Amino acid sequence: MTRKTIVWLAAFVAIIVFISLSGQAMAQANKKLVGKTVNINKATAEEMVKNVPLMTPDLAKKIVKYRQDNGDFQVLDELLQVQGMTRDLLKRIKPFLLLEGLGGSQCTC
């Protein structure tokens, strides 16, 4: 094999590996999340971690602390005030979060 052939072969293998890894990353990112809904104004940190996908123990504790310090959340976007919560994360976990609405009704406001 010539040096030029080896270089082309190495480049081809690198491209195949890159495509394979990119496909796996995209599949993981698009994976449907599974969990249970929780009332963000009533749930304990443990309940959030157990039921809300992508919820870390640290973030759940910060949510509970924020709620204790500032009162119940009025809208789910208020969670963006909690240190560590990002727009992307909130968008992904919103289907699992509820707020206690007027008259005790549940909403995903």
N, C-alpha and C positions, 0 to 999 in steps of 0.2 A: 504494500500500500504506500502511496505517496503521501507526503506531508499534507498536501492540499486535500486529499481524500479524507485523511484523518480529521482535519479541521472541519470539513463539511459534515462528516459523520458525527462529530462531537456537538456541533451546532444543532443538528437535527435531533439528537437525543435530548439536548437541553430544552429545545422547543417542545418536544413531546412531554417531558417531565413538567414543564411550566404549565402547559395546557391541562394536564391531569390534575395538578395541584390547584389550579384556578377553578376547575370544575368541582372539585371536592369542597373548596371554600364557599363557592356559590351555593352548592347544595345545602351546606350546613347553615348558611345565612338565611336561606329561604325555607328552612325546615319549619313546619307548622308547630307552634308552641302549644303545649297542653298543660292545663292547670284548672283550678277552681276559682270562682269569683269570691272576693272578700270585700267587706265594707271597710274602706280605708279609714273611716272615722271610728271604728270599733275594734278592728283586728289588732291582735298582739303582734309583736315582731315575729314571734315563732309561727303564728298562723300565716303571716305574709310570706315568710321564707318557704314554708311547707307547700303553699298553694299557688303562689305567683311565680311563674317561670322567670328566670334571670334575676330574681330578687336575692340579694346577698344579705347575710345577717347584719352587716354593718349599715347598709342602706335602710333596712327595715327598722333598726334601732333609731336611726336619724329621723325617719318618718314619724315614729311614735314620739320622739323627743320634740320635734317641731309641733306636732299636734298638741302635746301637753303645754308647750310654751305659748302657742298662738291660737289655740282653740281648733274646733273642727274645720276641716277643709270645706270650702264652699264650692269649688270646681276642681276637677282633676288637674288642670294646668297649674294650680297652685303648688303642686308637688315639685315644680321646677325651682321653687324657692329652697328646697331641701338640698343641702350640699351633697353632690354625687349623682343627683338625678339629671339626666340629659334629655333633650328633646327626642332623640332617637330611642332611648330606652323607654321613655314614657309612652311613645307611640306604640312600641311593641307590647307593653304590658297593659295598656288601657283596657283591652277586652276582659281583663281579669279583675278590674277595680270597679267598685261601686261606691256611691256616696249615699248616705241616708238623706232622702229628700223631704220635702214638706209632707207632713202627715205620716211620716214613717215610711213613705214609698221609696223604692230603690231607683236610682238613675245612674247612668254612665255619662254624666254631664261633662 
